[in-house]
């Protein structure tokens, strides 16, 4: 999704939650448990988003917070990948020291 096409964060999150609902209904429930466990190891955040999705038609607050979490993760990966790499390799960086950053498990 192209985030610059949306005029507000609310519209972006609602659209993202509809896309996640569609993917959950059409794809997620049809996958085998073996594939889901492999997916969980490789993409723990997406696994949580798909596994916690509701099947209601209108996005719930849980759906919107999952969409927000997904966007925050995506933006961090795009714009701060060098910080993530430094954290994983236990190297020093000014932002890590100044903000007291650490990796989530």
N, C-alpha and C positions, 0 to 999 in steps of 0.2 A: 504494500500500500504506500502511496506517495503522501506523506504527512503534510506537505506544503499545499495540497489541494483542499484542505479543510480550514474553515474560517475560525473554528474554536476547538479547544481541547475536548469539550463535551461531544461534539459531532464526531471527532476522530475516535474517541473511546467507544461511542455507541456503534459506529460502523465496524470497528475492530471486534467488538463483542458479537455482532451479528455474524461476521466472518468466522469467528471461533465457534459459535453455535452451529453454523452450517458444517464446518469441518468435524465437529464432535458428532453431530447426528449422522452425517453421510459416510464418514471414514472411520472415526475412532472406534465405534462400537463393533465394527466389522473386522477389526484386526485381531490376530491371534494373540494369546497371552504371552507367547515366546517373543513375538515382535514387540509387544508393549514393554516387556522387561528390558529388552535391548535398547529400546527408545528411552526408557527411564534412565539407564546408565549414561547414554550419550547426551540427552537433553532433559535434565531434571526439571528445569523451569517449565518447558512446554508440556512435559508429562503432568505436572501439577495443574497447569491451566486446563488441559483436556480432561483430566480425571475429575476435577472439581466443577466442571461446567454443568449448568442446569439445563433442563430440556424445555423450560418455559419459553413462550414465544417472545415476550418482552424481556429485554436485558434486566437482570437483577443487579443489586449493588455488588454482589459477589462477582458477577460477570464483568462489570465495569472495573472493579479493582484488579481482576485478572488481566484485563486489557491494558490497564495503566502499568501494571508490573511488567508486562511483556514489552511495552514501549520504552519504559525506563531501562530495561535490560538491553534492548536494541540500541538505544541512543548511547548508553555507556560503552557498548562494544564498538560502535562506530567512531565515537569521538575520543574515547579514553582507553583505547586498546593498549597503548604503551604503558599506562599505569597498571592495568591488569597484568600485563606481562612482567612488569617489575615486581608486583606483589607475588606472583607465582614463583618467580626466580629468586625471591628474597633479596632484591637489590634496593638500593637507596634512591629516593626521588623526593624532591621538595614537597610536592603535593601529598605524598604518603606521610611525610613527617609532619607537615603543617596541619593536615586535617585528621591525622590519626587513622588513616584508612587501613582496612584489613579485608580479606576475602571471606565471603560467606561459604558455609559448607553445604 
